[in-house]
Structures are given as C-alpha cells and as structure tokens.
Amino acid sequence: MEPAAGSLAIVPIVDRRERMTGIRLAGAGTSASILLAHVGARGIDGVLLFVDRRLSQLDDPALPEFDPRAWIVQLVHGTGDTAELPARLAAHRTRGLRFAIGDAGPGSPWLTQLSCATHARVDIGSLPESHLARYTAALRHRGLKTVAAGVANRAGFAAALAAGFDAVEGHWFTELPDERSDAVAPLYGTVMRALALLRGDRDAAEVELAIRADPALAFRLLRYVNSAAFAPRNELGSIEDAIAMLGQRALTRWLGLSLVTARVERGAGAALAVTAIMRARLMELLRSDAGVGPGERAGTSANDASDAFMTGLFSALDAIVGQPMQRIVASVDPQPEVARALLERAGDLGALLELVLACEVPDAARLDTLADRCAVPSAKLQRMQLDALRWAMNELGQ
C-alpha cells in the first residue's frame, strides 16, 4: 500500500553487502518545500535520497532545486494517458535531474518510460521467484540499477541477492535473526552491564570499572568528552572525570548510542543503527512536544524525553544483539514505563513507539490512525521524521 497525501515513511536501501546506500522517502504527499527545508537541497552525505513524486508533481517549481547528485525523483502511481510525458521527463533530465521508476514490475504502465530512468524498483512478490532473476537481468541489460522491494526478512534479502538485484529496500534487518546464541557478545555485554548499573544508581566507581573493562569503549568515551562538543578547559584523562562531567542521564544516552553503533564499520550494519537512532530521536521529539501523546499532561520533563529516547533506541536491540527483547529488558533493567513499552506496547510510550514503528512502513491507513490517537498533526510528524533522519545520520557519522 502506498502512503496517501500527507503521510511519510522513511525506508533504508542497502547494497548487496548490506551497506546503506540510499533512503526512500515514501509518500508523494510530502511537499518539496518541506523536504528542502528539513533535509536540504544537497541531501545527506553518503546516501541517495529517492523521493516519491506523482506525474502531476513534475511541474513543481521546487523540483529543479534538488541536487541531482543527492536526490533521485521516484515516479509513483499510474502514468495516465499523457502523450507529452517523454518530453517533460527529457526536459528535466537535460537539467540534470535523475529519475527512478517506482513500479517496474510486469504490467506496469511505467515500463514504457524505462529509458528515462537510472533505477527501477521491483516488488519481488510481483512475479514467481523462478522468473525473478531473468526479469532483473533484462532490466540491468537496459542499464538500470535494480532495487528490490517487498522484502520482509533475511530469506527475502537472500532471494533478492540470488535474483541479481543491485540493492534492497525495506526494514527486513530489524527481524530477530533465526540463528542466535544464548550468550551476549562481549562488545554488547560491557555496555549493557554499565547501563544496568546506572539504572540501579550504583556507585560511580562500579560504573567506571564496567566501562574500563572494554578499552575500546573507554577510549571512545574519553574522545567524546574531550571533543569540540564539550570543549573542556583541561583535557579529561580519566573515566572517573568523564562520568562526573556527563552525569547519569547523558552517560546513559551515550552508552545507548554506543550499543547500537558497536558493529557499524565502513557502512556495514548502518541501516539498523540509523533505524534505532531515528526511532530514539523521533520518540524524543514527540515526547518533548507539548500536547503530543495520548496521555493527559500539561508538560513534559527532561526525564520523560530521556525515557522516550531510550525506548526508541532499545526497540531495535533484539535485532542488534541477537537476543529476545525479554532477555534484553531483564539485562538492562530500564525504567518500568520503558520496559512496558518495549514488551507490551503499553502506556504513553508504548503508543508513541507504535506510531514511530508505523513511520517505517508505507501503510497510510495505519499511520494516520496512530497519529490521530497520539494527537500528532501530519505536517508536524513529517517535519519531526525528517529532522530525526538528519540527526541520526549526523550522529552515525561522528
């Protein structure tokens, strides 16, 4: 199902080595002015942005402002009977704009316009698996980069690779892996122990010992507190000083971010890390905004926003750590409201988490229902989503 006007889903695109190379902004109802204001004409370093546009939107005067090195206009919905379409597309291409065909599956009316595009998106469920490789090869023979859609899990990702697709769209990587160990990997275990100690208000010396148990983590913490963001008068050289300077809330946030980015290297695993960070930031923005949320409350404290951030961040830990959410919650021991949201989708945070998860799937009806329940206007939600996207990409790039 495609999003209706006003809804927006943000969907990662990864290459055959699972490196994030693109992001689909699914929902032609998001205006070009909002995209330009909150993402920028030059887009986001390191990824291509595929922005859904209808045929009727090709005359938008803001369209030429998109930098073609960063943006690709993805044509969605039917072409209609428009004889002048090839000339209109050619005029945009002369100015450097690049196009993708949002539906290049069998029988699509857009198949007559493949010559104008650089990318073709195909739902892998649109034809039998036995025919998929031959169909993909035919598109690639025409010089098109192929993007597989409709991939729900790692089995689907493997099928897309076997069929020869250049890239795969979707959140299939958030599924808990089928093969998992009962033991938590050491690089995760250290951070989870430190988080549990912080939650239990244990002595700072115990937290320090937990962090120092992982030299790489300790080094990253010292580098973080001595960065330009803090600009300490004198360089901090001990974990004890770093903990004292940050305080519990900021240290908890930093440890959570370290947990989700632990295995991101040269882009591998970046899509999952960005998804977790986006969820965290969007939850924080929603909880911080006065009047947002199903509960009756006049304002929101810093603790509320912090709990919302950690809820979003922890919501992807099952896929990151390779453990069931129940075991992760038991290990980290978050605030009770956070635990209820993660395990039961209960409470105000649970309702907001459901909304945030819906922002990842092009399902307009569900997204609209959840946004109404949380009293979030569509335009405000779009702006928050785009702000969260840019924030997450910047955070990952640090």
Secondary structure as UniProt FT lines:
FT   TURN            5..6
FT   STRAND          9..15
FT   TURN            16..17
FT   STRAND          19..26
FT   TURN            28..29
FT   HELIX           32..38
FT   TURN            41..42
FT   TURN            45..46
FT   STRAND          48..53
FT   HELIX           55..59
FT   TURN            61..62
FT   HELIX           63..65
FT   TURN            68..70
FT   STRAND          71..75
FT   TURN            83..84
FT   HELIX           85..94
FT   TURN            95..96
FT   STRAND          99..101
FT   TURN            106..107
FT   HELIX           109..116
FT   STRAND          119..123
FT   HELIX           124..126
FT   HELIX           129..141
FT   TURN            142..143
FT   STRAND          145..149
FT   HELIX           154..162
FT   TURN            163..164
FT   STRAND          167..169
FT   HELIX           172..174
FT   HELIX           186..199
FT   TURN            200..201
FT   HELIX           204..212
FT   HELIX           215..225
FT   TURN            228..230
FT   HELIX           239..260
FT   TURN            261..263
FT   TURN            266..267
FT   HELIX           270..288
FT   TURN            290..291
FT   HELIX           302..314
FT   TURN            315..316
FT   HELIX           318..322
FT   HELIX           325..332
FT   HELIX           336..344
FT   HELIX           347..358
FT   TURN            359..360
FT   HELIX           364..373
FT   TURN            374..375
FT   HELIX           378..397
//
